[in-house]
Amino acid sequence: MRDKVSLIKSNRGASLVLVSVFCVIIIGIAVTLTVISSLLLSKAHSVKRQGQAYELATSFSSRLEELILNESPGGNKSCIDLDDFIPVGSSEGDIVPTTYGFDGIPDSSVTAHVYRDSADGHYTLTVTATAAGEKYIKTTEYTGTASGGYDRK
């Protein structure tokens, strides 16, 4: 019994416990850093996909707006007539059907849809873009006609 008490009271084996504690701390720090870095990379990738969808929608919408607001060589005040894209008897139609595949952006698509409100005669243009599973929708409103010109509302 005396040998056991003297072994417990001595410092023999203390270094082994100390090294074990330090190893557990170092492994814990390494695991924590790995988890944090993977979360940060995941968030950065998500932000990149959202940015790609935003860029597709806004650039496509800007190009359509140029065509809607600028004069055509044929004398109209607009290069495109929004009514041409709305089928007879309907109040909405596609300006551009879903277009797929843009360079460098995986699983990307863009569609443009126009809706005419028959009560006040204004048009709502909705551009929907998707990129790598993220979606961005840009909506703009216009009033007027192709011959008289459209104005952004």
Beta strands, then each sheet from edge to edge (+ up, - down):
strand 1: 92-102
strand 2: 105-116
strand 3: 123-131
strand 4: 134-145
strand 5: 149-152
sheet 1: 1+ 2- 3+ 4- 5+
end
